[in-house]
């Protein structure tokens, strides 16, 4: 999982942090940057079931609610990641 995230991050970092390439006469602007991840099923969280798919989703997407990176028992309580607050259940359910 970390390998896939490292490859994606390292590839993007290598593309954007090349100070000599911007002034070089051989540098090209535009085009398509492609990365092949063998075993990637979907990038949709509702459809993805492989560890590579979830690694890419966790690296590039935020969740409404998440489990915090804390020791138990706090690690088992959902907390907002990008949501304003936890969801509230109405009186009639």
PyMOL Python script that loads the backbone (N, CA, C, O; Angstrom):
from pymol import cmd

cmd.read_pdbstr("""\
ATOM      1  N   UNK A   1       0.829  -1.186   0.000  1.00  0.00           N
ATOM      2  CA  UNK A   1       0.000   0.000   0.000  1.00  0.00           C
ATOM      3  C   UNK A   1       0.875   1.251   0.000  1.00  0.00           C
ATOM      4  O   UNK A   1       0.641   2.188  -0.763  1.00  0.00           O
ATOM      5  N   UNK A   2       1.863   1.249   0.850  1.00  0.00           N
ATOM      6  CA  UNK A   2       2.742   2.408   0.904  1.00  0.00           C
ATOM      7  C   UNK A   2       3.571   2.533  -0.364  1.00  0.00           C
ATOM      8  O   UNK A   2       3.934   3.637  -0.771  1.00  0.00           O
ATOM      9  N   UNK A   3       3.868   1.401  -0.983  1.00  0.00           N
ATOM     10  CA  UNK A   3       4.645   1.433  -2.222  1.00  0.00           C
ATOM     11  C   UNK A   3       3.885   2.166  -3.315  1.00  0.00           C
ATOM     12  O   UNK A   3       4.464   2.989  -4.024  1.00  0.00           O
ATOM     13  N   UNK A   4       2.605   1.883  -3.460  1.00  0.00           N
ATOM     14  CA  UNK A   4       1.796   2.550  -4.484  1.00  0.00           C
ATOM     15  C   UNK A   4       1.708   4.042  -4.204  1.00  0.00           C
ATOM     16  O   UNK A   4       1.850   4.855  -5.118  1.00  0.00           O
ATOM     17  N   UNK A   5       1.476   4.409  -2.950  1.00  0.00           N
ATOM     18  CA  UNK A   5       1.399   5.824  -2.590  1.00  0.00           C
ATOM     19  C   UNK A   5       2.737   6.507  -2.825  1.00  0.00           C
ATOM     20  O   UNK A   5       2.776   7.646  -3.291  1.00  0.00           O
ATOM     21  N   UNK A   6       3.824   5.830  -2.510  1.00  0.00           N
ATOM     22  CA  UNK A   6       5.152   6.392  -2.735  1.00  0.00           C
ATOM     23  C   UNK A   6       5.457   6.582  -4.200  1.00  0.00           C
ATOM     24  O   UNK A   6       6.069   7.579  -4.584  1.00  0.00           O
ATOM     25  N   UNK A   7       5.037   5.640  -5.025  1.00  0.00           N
ATOM     26  CA  UNK A   7       5.260   5.765  -6.462  1.00  0.00           C
ATOM     27  C   UNK A   7       4.488   6.945  -7.039  1.00  0.00           C
ATOM     28  O   UNK A   7       5.027   7.713  -7.836  1.00  0.00           O
ATOM     29  N   UNK A   8       3.233   7.089  -6.639  1.00  0.00           N
ATOM     30  CA  UNK A   8       2.427   8.198  -7.138  1.00  0.00           C
ATOM     31  C   UNK A   8       3.009   9.521  -6.658  1.00  0.00           C
ATOM     32  O   UNK A   8       3.207  10.438  -7.455  1.00  0.00           O
ATOM     33  N   UNK A   9       3.281   9.624  -5.365  1.00  0.00           N
ATOM     34  CA  UNK A   9       3.831  10.855  -4.811  1.00  0.00           C
ATOM     35  C   UNK A   9       5.202  11.182  -5.367  1.00  0.00           C
ATOM     36  O   UNK A   9       5.482  12.338  -5.686  1.00  0.00           O
ATOM     37  N   UNK A  10       6.058  10.182  -5.487  1.00  0.00           N
ATOM     38  CA  UNK A  10       7.402  10.402  -6.026  1.00  0.00           C
ATOM     39  C   UNK A  10       7.368  10.811  -7.481  1.00  0.00           C
ATOM     40  O   UNK A  10       8.146  11.667  -7.904  1.00  0.00           O
ATOM     41  N   UNK A  11       6.479  10.213  -8.251  1.00  0.00           N
ATOM     42  CA  UNK A  11       6.363  10.576  -9.662  1.00  0.00           C
ATOM     43  C   UNK A  11       5.895  12.006  -9.833  1.00  0.00           C
ATOM     44  O   UNK A  11       6.433  12.746 -10.658  1.00  0.00           O
ATOM     45  N   UNK A  12       4.894  12.402  -9.057  1.00  0.00           N
ATOM     46  CA  UNK A  12       4.414  13.772  -9.140  1.00  0.00           C
ATOM     47  C   UNK A  12       5.463  14.762  -8.643  1.00  0.00           C
ATOM     48  O   UNK A  12       5.624  15.845  -9.207  1.00  0.00           O
ATOM     49  N   UNK A  13       6.159  14.389  -7.603  1.00  0.00           N
ATOM     50  CA  UNK A  13       7.211  15.246  -7.073  1.00  0.00           C
ATOM     51  C   UNK A  13       8.328  15.434  -8.097  1.00  0.00           C
ATOM     52  O   UNK A  13       8.834  16.543  -8.268  1.00  0.00           O
ATOM     53  N   UNK A  14       8.710  14.364  -8.771  1.00  0.00           N
ATOM     54  CA  UNK A  14       9.771  14.445  -9.779  1.00  0.00           C
ATOM     55  C   UNK A  14       9.364  15.321 -10.952  1.00  0.00           C
ATOM     56  O   UNK A  14      10.208  15.992 -11.546  1.00  0.00           O
ATOM     57  N   UNK A  15       8.083  15.322 -11.290  1.00  0.00           N
ATOM     58  CA  UNK A  15       7.617  16.134 -12.409  1.00  0.00           C
ATOM     59  C   UNK A  15       7.606  17.611 -12.047  1.00  0.00           C
ATOM     60  O   UNK A  15       7.997  18.451 -12.856  1.00  0.00           O
ATOM     61  N   UNK A  16       7.160  17.933 -10.839  1.00  0.00           N
ATOM     62  CA  UNK A  16       6.995  19.322 -10.458  1.00  0.00           C
ATOM     63  C   UNK A  16       8.250  19.970  -9.877  1.00  0.00           C
ATOM     64  O   UNK A  16       8.337  21.198  -9.855  1.00  0.00           O
ATOM     65  N   UNK A  17       9.210  19.201  -9.413  1.00  0.00           N
ATOM     66  CA  UNK A  17      10.405  19.781  -8.817  1.00  0.00           C
ATOM     67  C   UNK A  17      11.613  19.470  -9.688  1.00  0.00           C
ATOM     68  O   UNK A  17      12.492  18.704  -9.292  1.00  0.00           O
ATOM     69  N   UNK A  18      11.651  20.049 -10.841  1.00  0.00           N
ATOM     70  CA  UNK A  18      12.797  19.959 -11.729  1.00  0.00           C
ATOM     71  C   UNK A  18      13.173  21.377 -12.141  1.00  0.00           C
ATOM     72  O   UNK A  18      12.693  21.868 -13.162  1.00  0.00           O
ATOM     73  N   UNK A  19      14.016  22.036 -11.369  1.00  0.00           N
ATOM     74  CA  UNK A  19      14.312  23.432 -11.658  1.00  0.00           C
ATOM     75  C   UNK A  19      15.010  23.638 -12.999  1.00  0.00           C
ATOM     76  O   UNK A  19      14.845  24.693 -13.613  1.00  0.00           O
ATOM     77  N   UNK A  20      15.773  22.674 -13.465  1.00  0.00           N
ATOM     78  CA  UNK A  20      16.499  22.862 -14.718  1.00  0.00           C
ATOM     79  C   UNK A  20      15.630  22.604 -15.930  1.00  0.00           C
ATOM     80  O   UNK A  20      15.955  23.074 -17.021  1.00  0.00           O
ATOM     81  N   UNK A  21      14.547  21.880 -15.782  1.00  0.00           N
ATOM     82  CA  UNK A  21      13.738  21.515 -16.942  1.00  0.00           C
ATOM     83  C   UNK A  21      12.913  22.680 -17.473  1.00  0.00           C
ATOM     84  O   UNK A  21      12.607  22.706 -18.665  1.00  0.00           O
ATOM     85  N   UNK A  22      12.541  23.648 -16.630  1.00  0.00           N
ATOM     86  CA  UNK A  22      11.669  24.724 -17.084  1.00  0.00           C
ATOM     87  C   UNK A  22      12.360  25.637 -18.092  1.00  0.00           C
ATOM     88  O   UNK A  22      11.702  26.155 -18.994  1.00  0.00           O
ATOM     89  N   UNK A  23      13.655  25.843 -17.966  1.00  0.00           N
ATOM     90  CA  UNK A  23      14.370  26.707 -18.889  1.00  0.00           C
ATOM     91  C   UNK A  23      15.073  25.946 -19.995  1.00  0.00           C
ATOM     92  O   UNK A  23      15.699  26.561 -20.859  1.00  0.00           O
ATOM     93  N   UNK A  24      14.990  24.669 -19.991  1.00  0.00           N
ATOM     94  CA  UNK A  24      15.688  23.836 -20.965  1.00  0.00           C
ATOM     95  C   UNK A  24      14.976  23.864 -22.310  1.00  0.00           C
ATOM     96  O   UNK A  24      13.747  23.826 -22.352  1.00  0.00           O
ATOM     97  N   UNK A  25      15.720  23.929 -23.412  1.00  0.00           N
ATOM     98  CA  UNK A  25      15.075  23.916 -24.728  1.00  0.00           C
ATOM     99  C   UNK A  25      14.457  22.558 -25.063  1.00  0.00           C
ATOM    100  O   UNK A  25      13.639  22.471 -25.979  1.00  0.00           O
ATOM    101  N   UNK A  26      14.827  21.501 -24.345  1.00  0.00           N
ATOM    102  CA  UNK A  26      14.267  20.183 -24.614  1.00  0.00           C
ATOM    103  C   UNK A  26      13.023  19.895 -23.779  1.00  0.00           C
ATOM    104  O   UNK A  26      12.383  18.862 -23.974  1.00  0.00           O
ATOM    105  N   UNK A  27      12.670  20.778 -22.859  1.00  0.00           N
ATOM    106  CA  UNK A  27      11.494  20.551 -22.008  1.00  0.00           C
ATOM    107  C   UNK A  27      10.224  20.729 -22.827  1.00  0.00           C
ATOM    108  O   UNK A  27      10.148  21.598 -23.696  1.00  0.00           O
ATOM    109  N   UNK A  28       9.231  19.900 -22.542  1.00  0.00           N
ATOM    110  CA  UNK A  28       7.935  19.959 -23.206  1.00  0.00           C
ATOM    111  C   UNK A  28       6.875  20.409 -22.223  1.00  0.00           C
ATOM    112  O   UNK A  28       6.870  19.978 -21.070  1.00  0.00           O
ATOM    113  N   UNK A  29       6.000  21.250 -22.659  1.00  0.00           N
ATOM    114  CA  UNK A  29       4.881  21.612 -21.790  1.00  0.00           C
ATOM    115  C   UNK A  29       3.629  20.915 -22.308  1.00  0.00           C
ATOM    116  O   UNK A  29       3.486  20.670 -23.506  1.00  0.00           O
ATOM    117  N   UNK A  30       2.734  20.603 -21.388  1.00  0.00           N
ATOM    118  CA  UNK A  30       1.517  19.896 -21.770  1.00  0.00           C
ATOM    119  C   UNK A  30       1.744  18.405 -21.829  1.00  0.00           C
ATOM    120  O   UNK A  30       2.803  17.916 -21.439  1.00  0.00           O
ATOM    121  N   UNK A  31       0.766  17.689 -22.309  1.00  0.00           N
ATOM    122  CA  UNK A  31       0.875  16.247 -22.429  1.00  0.00           C
ATOM    123  C   UNK A  31       0.101  15.530 -21.354  1.00  0.00           C
ATOM    124  O   UNK A  31      -0.680  16.138 -20.621  1.00  0.00           O
ATOM    125  N   UNK A  32       0.318  14.236 -21.261  1.00  0.00           N
ATOM    126  CA  UNK A  32      -0.394  13.379 -20.322  1.00  0.00           C
ATOM    127  C   UNK A  32       0.618  12.643 -19.461  1.00  0.00           C
ATOM    128  O   UNK A  32       1.569  12.057 -19.978  1.00  0.00           O
ATOM    129  N   UNK A  33       0.416  12.669 -18.154  1.00  0.00           N
ATOM    130  CA  UNK A  33       1.266  11.937 -17.213  1.00  0.00           C
ATOM    131  C   UNK A  33       0.505  10.703 -16.779  1.00  0.00           C
ATOM    132  O   UNK A  33      -0.540  10.816 -16.138  1.00  0.00           O
ATOM    133  N   UNK A  34       1.006   9.530 -17.114  1.00  0.00           N
ATOM    134  CA  UNK A  34       0.305   8.282 -16.802  1.00  0.00           C
ATOM    135  C   UNK A  34       1.106   7.436 -15.840  1.00  0.00           C
ATOM    136  O   UNK A  34       2.329   7.338 -15.931  1.00  0.00           O
ATOM    137  N   UNK A  35       0.386   6.829 -14.916  1.00  0.00           N
ATOM    138  CA  UNK A  35       0.986   5.902 -13.962  1.00  0.00           C
ATOM    139  C   UNK A  35       0.205   4.602 -14.041  1.00  0.00           C
ATOM    140  O   UNK A  35      -1.025   4.605 -13.994  1.00  0.00           O
ATOM    141  N   UNK A  36       0.916   3.502 -14.160  1.00  0.00           N
ATOM    142  CA  UNK A  36       0.261   2.207 -14.221  1.00  0.00           C
ATOM    143  C   UNK A  36       0.396   1.518 -12.872  1.00  0.00           C
ATOM    144  O   UNK A  36       1.505   1.255 -12.406  1.00  0.00           O
ATOM    145  N   UNK A  37      -0.730   1.231 -12.256  1.00  0.00           N
ATOM    146  CA  UNK A  37      -0.742   0.501 -10.995  1.00  0.00           C
ATOM    147  C   UNK A  37      -1.400  -0.849 -11.254  1.00  0.00           C
ATOM    148  O   UNK A  37      -2.619  -0.932 -11.404  1.00  0.00           O
ATOM    149  N   UNK A  38      -0.608  -1.886 -11.306  1.00  0.00           N
ATOM    150  CA  UNK A  38      -1.130  -3.223 -11.554  1.00  0.00           C
ATOM    151  C   UNK A  38      -1.983  -3.637 -10.367  1.00  0.00           C
ATOM    152  O   UNK A  38      -1.538  -3.548  -9.223  1.00  0.00           O
ATOM    153  N   UNK A  39      -3.192  -4.084 -10.624  1.00  0.00           N
ATOM    154  CA  UNK A  39      -4.089  -4.512  -9.565  1.00  0.00           C
ATOM    155  C   UNK A  39      -5.067  -3.449  -9.123  1.00  0.00           C
ATOM    156  O   UNK A  39      -5.888  -3.701  -8.241  1.00  0.00           O
ATOM    157  N   UNK A  40      -5.003  -2.255  -9.716  1.00  0.00           N
ATOM    158  CA  UNK A  40      -5.941  -1.196  -9.365  1.00  0.00           C
ATOM    159  C   UNK A  40      -7.291  -1.529  -9.982  1.00  0.00           C
ATOM    160  O   UNK A  40      -7.404  -1.662 -11.201  1.00  0.00           O
ATOM    161  N   UNK A  41      -8.308  -1.663  -9.151  1.00  0.00           N
ATOM    162  CA  UNK A  41      -9.626  -2.023  -9.658  1.00  0.00           C
ATOM    163  C   UNK A  41     -10.458  -0.782  -9.981  1.00  0.00           C
ATOM    164  O   UNK A  41     -10.833  -0.576 -11.135  1.00  0.00           O
ATOM    165  N   UNK A  42     -10.748   0.036  -8.985  1.00  0.00           N
ATOM    166  CA  UNK A  42     -11.543   1.247  -9.164  1.00  0.00           C
ATOM    167  C   UNK A  42     -10.955   2.354  -8.305  1.00  0.00           C
ATOM    168  O   UNK A  42     -10.269   2.090  -7.318  1.00  0.00           O
ATOM    169  N   UNK A  43     -11.229   3.596  -8.688  1.00  0.00           N
ATOM    170  CA  UNK A  43     -10.888   4.710  -7.810  1.00  0.00           C
ATOM    171  C   UNK A  43     -12.143   5.254  -7.133  1.00  0.00           C
ATOM    172  O   UNK A  43     -12.084   6.267  -6.437  1.00  0.00           O
ATOM    173  N   UNK A  44     -13.262   4.594  -7.331  1.00  0.00           N
ATOM    174  CA  UNK A  44     -14.518   4.933  -6.664  1.00  0.00           C
ATOM    175  C   UNK A  44     -14.577   4.170  -5.338  1.00  0.00           C
ATOM    176  O   UNK A  44     -14.529   2.940  -5.346  1.00  0.00           O
ATOM    177  N   UNK A  45     -14.682   4.867  -4.196  1.00  0.00           N
ATOM    178  CA  UNK A  45     -14.711   4.172  -2.905  1.00  0.00           C
ATOM    179  C   UNK A  45     -15.856   3.175  -2.770  1.00  0.00           C
ATOM    180  O   UNK A  45     -15.742   2.212  -2.012  1.00  0.00           O
ATOM    181  N   UNK A  46     -16.947   3.383  -3.483  1.00  0.00           N
ATOM    182  CA  UNK A  46     -18.076   2.460  -3.392  1.00  0.00           C
ATOM    183  C   UNK A  46     -17.812   1.153  -4.131  1.00  0.00           C
ATOM    184  O   UNK A  46     -18.458   0.146  -3.844  1.00  0.00           O
ATOM    185  N   UNK A  47     -16.881   1.152  -5.070  1.00  0.00           N
ATOM    186  CA  UNK A  47     -16.610  -0.032  -5.881  1.00  0.00           C
ATOM    187  C   UNK A  47     -15.273  -0.684  -5.597  1.00  0.00           C
ATOM    188  O   UNK A  47     -15.094  -1.867  -5.885  1.00  0.00           O
ATOM    189  N   UNK A  48     -14.338   0.052  -5.043  1.00  0.00           N
ATOM    190  CA  UNK A  48     -12.988  -0.467  -4.838  1.00  0.00           C
ATOM    191  C   UNK A  48     -12.951  -1.527  -3.738  1.00  0.00           C
ATOM    192  O   UNK A  48     -13.556  -1.357  -2.680  1.00  0.00           O
ATOM    193  N   UNK A  49     -12.244  -2.604  -3.995  1.00  0.00           N
ATOM    194  CA  UNK A  49     -12.104  -3.666  -3.001  1.00  0.00           C
ATOM    195  C   UNK A  49     -10.663  -4.134  -2.851  1.00  0.00           C
ATOM    196  O   UNK A  49     -10.390  -4.986  -2.005  1.00  0.00           O
ATOM    197  N   UNK A  50      -9.732  -3.607  -3.642  1.00  0.00           N
ATOM    198  CA  UNK A  50      -8.344  -4.049  -3.553  1.00  0.00           C
ATOM    199  C   UNK A  50      -7.546  -3.118  -2.640  1.00  0.00           C
ATOM    200  O   UNK A  50      -7.925  -1.966  -2.427  1.00  0.00           O
ATOM    201  N   UNK A  51      -6.457  -3.625  -2.113  1.00  0.00           N
ATOM    202  CA  UNK A  51      -5.617  -2.801  -1.234  1.00  0.00           C
ATOM    203  C   UNK A  51      -4.961  -1.670  -2.015  1.00  0.00           C
ATOM    204  O   UNK A  51      -4.740  -0.593  -1.462  1.00  0.00           O
ATOM    205  N   UNK A  52      -4.645  -1.888  -3.279  1.00  0.00           N
ATOM    206  CA  UNK A  52      -4.047  -0.828  -4.101  1.00  0.00           C
ATOM    207  C   UNK A  52      -5.072   0.278  -4.337  1.00  0.00           C
ATOM    208  O   UNK A  52      -4.738   1.461  -4.261  1.00  0.00           O
ATOM    209  N   UNK A  53      -6.307  -0.098  -4.620  1.00  0.00           N
ATOM    210  CA  UNK A  53      -7.358   0.905  -4.812  1.00  0.00           C
ATOM    211  C   UNK A  53      -7.578   1.745  -3.574  1.00  0.00           C
ATOM    212  O   UNK A  53      -7.700   2.967  -3.661  1.00  0.00           O
ATOM    213  N   UNK A  54      -7.631   1.095  -2.412  1.00  0.00           N
ATOM    214  CA  UNK A  54      -7.838   1.835  -1.167  1.00  0.00           C
ATOM    215  C   UNK A  54      -6.639   2.693  -0.805  1.00  0.00           C
ATOM    216  O   UNK A  54      -6.800   3.752  -0.199  1.00  0.00           O
ATOM    217  N   UNK A  55      -5.445   2.257  -1.162  1.00  0.00           N
ATOM    218  CA  UNK A  55      -4.251   3.072  -0.914  1.00  0.00           C
ATOM    219  C   UNK A  55      -4.318   4.362  -1.709  1.00  0.00           C
ATOM    220  O   UNK A  55      -4.039   5.438  -1.181  1.00  0.00           O
ATOM    221  N   UNK A  56      -4.686   4.256  -2.972  1.00  0.00           N
ATOM    222  CA  UNK A  56      -4.803   5.447  -3.806  1.00  0.00           C
ATOM    223  C   UNK A  56      -5.915   6.357  -3.297  1.00  0.00           C
ATOM    224  O   UNK A  56      -5.745   7.576  -3.262  1.00  0.00           O
ATOM    225  N   UNK A  57      -7.040   5.787  -2.904  1.00  0.00           N
ATOM    226  CA  UNK A  57      -8.157   6.580  -2.381  1.00  0.00           C
ATOM    227  C   UNK A  57      -7.752   7.278  -1.081  1.00  0.00           C
ATOM    228  O   UNK A  57      -8.041   8.461  -0.906  1.00  0.00           O
ATOM    229  N   UNK A  58      -7.094   6.571  -0.178  1.00  0.00           N
ATOM    230  CA  UNK A  58      -6.672   7.171   1.089  1.00  0.00           C
ATOM    231  C   UNK A  58      -5.643   8.272   0.880  1.00  0.00           C
ATOM    232  O   UNK A  58      -5.596   9.229   1.653  1.00  0.00           O
ATOM    233  N   UNK A  59      -4.821   8.149  -0.154  1.00  0.00           N
ATOM    234  CA  UNK A  59      -3.781   9.139  -0.419  1.00  0.00           C
ATOM    235  C   UNK A  59      -4.346  10.406  -1.041  1.00  0.00           C
ATOM    236  O   UNK A  59      -3.847  11.499  -0.775  1.00  0.00           O
ATOM    237  N   UNK A  60      -5.374  10.276  -1.859  1.00  0.00           N
ATOM    238  CA  UNK A  60      -5.837  11.417  -2.638  1.00  0.00           C
ATOM    239  C   UNK A  60      -7.194  11.972  -2.212  1.00  0.00           C
ATOM    240  O   UNK A  60      -7.577  13.045  -2.677  1.00  0.00           O
ATOM    241  N   UNK A  61      -7.920  11.290  -1.359  1.00  0.00           N
ATOM    242  CA  UNK A  61      -9.284  11.716  -1.011  1.00  0.00           C
ATOM    243  C   UNK A  61      -9.443  11.915   0.490  1.00  0.00           C
ATOM    244  O   UNK A  61      -8.777  11.262   1.293  1.00  0.00           O
ATOM    245  N   UNK A  62     -10.331  12.821   0.849  1.00  0.00           N
ATOM    246  CA  UNK A  62     -10.700  13.007   2.249  1.00  0.00           C
ATOM    247  C   UNK A  62     -12.036  12.315   2.488  1.00  0.00           C
ATOM    248  O   UNK A  62     -12.818  12.126   1.556  1.00  0.00           O
ATOM    249  N   UNK A  63     -12.291  11.946   3.709  1.00  0.00           N
ATOM    250  CA  UNK A  63     -13.547  11.296   4.077  1.00  0.00           C
ATOM    251  C   UNK A  63     -14.361  12.231   4.956  1.00  0.00           C
ATOM    252  O   UNK A  63     -13.808  13.099   5.631  1.00  0.00           O
ATOM    253  N   UNK A  64     -15.670  12.051   4.944  1.00  0.00           N
ATOM    254  CA  UNK A  64     -16.508  12.856   5.839  1.00  0.00           C
ATOM    255  C   UNK A  64     -16.214  12.513   7.289  1.00  0.00           C
ATOM    256  O   UNK A  64     -16.030  13.404   8.118  1.00  0.00           O
ATOM    257  N   UNK A  65     -16.168  11.222   7.598  1.00  0.00           N
ATOM    258  CA  UNK A  65     -15.877  10.752   8.947  1.00  0.00           C
ATOM    259  C   UNK A  65     -14.727   9.761   8.868  1.00  0.00           C
ATOM    260  O   UNK A  65     -14.578   9.062   7.866  1.00  0.00           O
ATOM    261  N   UNK A  66     -13.911   9.693   9.917  1.00  0.00           N
ATOM    262  CA  UNK A  66     -12.769   8.784   9.917  1.00  0.00           C
ATOM    263  C   UNK A  66     -12.485   8.307  11.334  1.00  0.00           C
ATOM    264  O   UNK A  66     -13.020   8.843  12.304  1.00  0.00           O
ATOM    265  N   UNK A  67     -11.645   7.306  11.433  1.00  0.00           N
ATOM    266  CA  UNK A  67     -11.174   6.838  12.732  1.00  0.00           C
ATOM    267  C   UNK A  67      -9.843   7.523  13.020  1.00  0.00           C
ATOM    268  O   UNK A  67      -8.952   7.502  12.170  1.00  0.00           O
ATOM    269  N   UNK A  68      -9.684   8.129  14.195  1.00  0.00           N
ATOM    270  CA  UNK A  68      -8.447   8.853  14.488  1.00  0.00           C
ATOM    271  C   UNK A  68      -7.262   7.912  14.693  1.00  0.00           C
ATOM    272  O   UNK A  68      -7.430   6.746  15.051  1.00  0.00           O
ATOM    273  N   UNK A  69      -6.091   8.427  14.465  1.00  0.00           N
ATOM    274  CA  UNK A  69      -4.849   7.682  14.663  1.00  0.00           C
ATOM    275  C   UNK A  69      -4.416   7.870  16.121  1.00  0.00           C
ATOM    276  O   UNK A  69      -3.466   8.594  16.418  1.00  0.00           O
ATOM    277  N   UNK A  70      -5.136   7.199  17.013  1.00  0.00           N
ATOM    278  CA  UNK A  70      -4.895   7.297  18.456  1.00  0.00           C
ATOM    279  C   UNK A  70      -4.967   5.905  19.054  1.00  0.00           C
ATOM    280  O   UNK A  70      -5.485   4.983  18.424  1.00  0.00           O
ATOM    281  N   UNK A  71      -4.455   5.746  20.258  1.00  0.00           N
ATOM    282  CA  UNK A  71      -4.577   4.431  20.910  1.00  0.00           C
ATOM    283  C   UNK A  71      -6.015   4.154  21.325  1.00  0.00           C
ATOM    284  O   UNK A  71      -6.834   5.067  21.429  1.00  0.00           O
ATOM    285  N   UNK A  72      -6.310   2.871  21.559  1.00  0.00           N
ATOM    286  CA  UNK A  72      -7.654   2.466  21.997  1.00  0.00           C
ATOM    287  C   UNK A  72      -7.961   3.115  23.341  1.00  0.00           C
ATOM    288  O   UNK A  72      -7.031   3.308  24.124  1.00  0.00           O
ATOM    289  N   UNK A  73      -9.158   3.451  23.645  1.00  0.00           N
ATOM    290  CA  UNK A  73     -10.418   3.260  22.937  1.00  0.00           C
ATOM    291  C   UNK A  73     -10.756   4.401  21.976  1.00  0.00           C
ATOM    292  O   UNK A  73     -11.725   4.292  21.224  1.00  0.00           O
ATOM    293  N   UNK A  74      -9.979   5.502  21.979  1.00  0.00           N
ATOM    294  CA  UNK A  74     -10.275   6.618  21.072  1.00  0.00           C
ATOM    295  C   UNK A  74     -10.176   6.209  19.601  1.00  0.00           C
ATOM    296  O   UNK A  74     -10.827   6.814  18.750  1.00  0.00           O
ATOM    297  N   UNK A  75      -9.383   5.206  19.297  1.00  0.00           N
ATOM    298  CA  UNK A  75      -9.187   4.778  17.913  1.00  0.00           C
ATOM    299  C   UNK A  75     -10.432   4.162  17.303  1.00  0.00           C
ATOM    300  O   UNK A  75     -10.517   4.032  16.082  1.00  0.00           O
ATOM    301  N   UNK A  76     -11.400   3.780  18.124  1.00  0.00           N
ATOM    302  CA  UNK A  76     -12.599   3.108  17.634  1.00  0.00           C
ATOM    303  C   UNK A  76     -13.822   4.020  17.563  1.00  0.00           C
ATOM    304  O   UNK A  76     -14.935   3.548  17.332  1.00  0.00           O
ATOM    305  N   UNK A  77     -13.622   5.308  17.759  1.00  0.00           N
ATOM    306  CA  UNK A  77     -14.720   6.268  17.706  1.00  0.00           C
ATOM    307  C   UNK A  77     -14.595   7.123  16.453  1.00  0.00           C
ATOM    308  O   UNK A  77     -13.566   7.757  16.222  1.00  0.00           O
ATOM    309  N   UNK A  78     -15.645   7.134  15.653  1.00  0.00           N
ATOM    310  CA  UNK A  78     -15.638   7.960  14.450  1.00  0.00           C
ATOM    311  C   UNK A  78     -15.618   9.434  14.811  1.00  0.00           C
ATOM    312  O   UNK A  78     -16.326   9.878  15.715  1.00  0.00           O
ATOM    313  N   UNK A  79     -14.791  10.189  14.088  1.00  0.00           N
ATOM    314  CA  UNK A  79     -14.711  11.635  14.269  1.00  0.00           C
ATOM    315  C   UNK A  79     -14.779  12.297  12.893  1.00  0.00           C
ATOM    316  O   UNK A  79     -14.423  11.669  11.896  1.00  0.00           O
ATOM    317  N   UNK A  80     -15.227  13.545  12.820  1.00  0.00           N
ATOM    318  CA  UNK A  80     -15.278  14.236  11.531  1.00  0.00           C
ATOM    319  C   UNK A  80     -13.868  14.477  10.971  1.00  0.00           C
ATOM    320  O   UNK A  80     -12.968  14.900  11.696  1.00  0.00           O
ATOM    321  N   UNK A  81     -13.694  14.204   9.685  1.00  0.00           N
ATOM    322  CA  UNK A  81     -12.441  14.557   9.014  1.00  0.00           C
ATOM    323  C   UNK A  81     -12.649  15.856   8.243  1.00  0.00           C
ATOM    324  O   UNK A  81     -11.901  16.813   8.441  1.00  0.00           O
ATOM    325  N   UNK A  82     -13.644  15.904   7.374  1.00  0.00           N
ATOM    326  CA  UNK A  82     -13.978  17.143   6.675  1.00  0.00           C
ATOM    327  C   UNK A  82     -15.423  17.564   6.929  1.00  0.00           C
ATOM    328  O   UNK A  82     -15.830  18.644   6.503  1.00  0.00           O
ATOM    329  N   UNK A  83     -16.197  16.736   7.612  1.00  0.00           N
ATOM    330  CA  UNK A  83     -17.577  17.107   7.968  1.00  0.00           C
ATOM    331  C   UNK A  83     -17.544  18.160   9.071  1.00  0.00           C
ATOM    332  O   UNK A  83     -16.610  18.202   9.872  1.00  0.00           O
ATOM    333  N   UNK A  84     -18.554  18.997   9.106  1.00  0.00           N
ATOM    334  CA  UNK A  84     -18.629  20.021  10.145  1.00  0.00           C
ATOM    335  C   UNK A  84     -18.879  19.407  11.518  1.00  0.00           C
ATOM    336  O   UNK A  84     -18.383  19.909  12.526  1.00  0.00           O
ATOM    337  N   UNK A  85     -19.644  18.326  11.558  1.00  0.00           N
ATOM    338  CA  UNK A  85     -19.984  17.654  12.809  1.00  0.00           C
ATOM    339  C   UNK A  85     -20.497  16.257  12.485  1.00  0.00           C
ATOM    340  O   UNK A  85     -20.833  15.965  11.337  1.00  0.00           O
ATOM    341  N   UNK A  86     -20.556  15.393  13.497  1.00  0.00           N
ATOM    342  CA  UNK A  86     -21.150  14.072  13.237  1.00  0.00           C
ATOM    343  C   UNK A  86     -22.620  14.202  12.836  1.00  0.00           C
ATOM    344  O   UNK A  86     -23.271  15.173  13.221  1.00  0.00           O
ATOM    345  N   UNK A  87     -23.151  13.253  12.078  1.00  0.00           N
ATOM    346  CA  UNK A  87     -24.557  13.347  11.687  1.00  0.00           C
ATOM    347  C   UNK A  87     -25.474  13.190  12.898  1.00  0.00           C
ATOM    348  O   UNK A  87     -25.144  12.485  13.852  1.00  0.00           O
ATOM    349  N   UNK A  88     -26.614  13.847  12.848  1.00  0.00           N
ATOM    350  CA  UNK A  88     -27.603  13.761  13.914  1.00  0.00           C
ATOM    351  C   UNK A  88     -28.819  13.002  13.418  1.00  0.00           C
ATOM    352  O   UNK A  88     -29.270  13.203  12.290  1.00  0.00           O
ATOM    353  N   UNK A  89     -29.349  12.127  14.267  1.00  0.00           N
ATOM    354  CA  UNK A  89     -30.543  11.360  13.923  1.00  0.00           C
ATOM    355  C   UNK A  89     -31.760  12.179  14.330  1.00  0.00           C
ATOM    356  O   UNK A  89     -31.823  12.697  15.444  1.00  0.00           O
ATOM    357  N   UNK A  90     -32.721  12.293  13.427  1.00  0.00           N
ATOM    358  CA  UNK A  90     -33.935  13.056  13.732  1.00  0.00           C
ATOM    359  C   UNK A  90     -34.788  12.316  14.751  1.00  0.00           C
ATOM    360  O   UNK A  90     -34.538  11.142  15.026  1.00  0.00           O
ATOM    361  N   UNK A  91     -35.799  12.986  15.319  1.00  0.00           N
ATOM    362  CA  UNK A  91     -36.653  12.381  16.334  1.00  0.00           C
ATOM    363  C   UNK A  91     -37.408  11.163  15.815  1.00  0.00           C
ATOM    364  O   UNK A  91     -37.636  10.201  16.549  1.00  0.00           O
ATOM    365  N   UNK A  92     -37.790  11.215  14.552  1.00  0.00           N
ATOM    366  CA  UNK A  92     -38.531  10.086  13.998  1.00  0.00           C
ATOM    367  C   UNK A  92     -37.629   9.064  13.322  1.00  0.00           C
ATOM    368  O   UNK A  92     -38.101   8.150  12.646  1.00  0.00           O
ATOM    369  N   UNK A  93     -36.344   9.229  13.512  1.00  0.00           N
ATOM    370  CA  UNK A  93     -35.382   8.251  12.995  1.00  0.00           C
ATOM    371  C   UNK A  93     -35.038   8.483  11.560  1.00  0.00           C
ATOM    372  O   UNK A  93     -34.240   7.739  10.989  1.00  0.00           O
TER     373      UNK A  93
END
""", "prot")
cmd.dss("prot")
cmd.show_as("cartoon", "prot")
cmd.util.cbc("prot")
cmd.orient("prot")
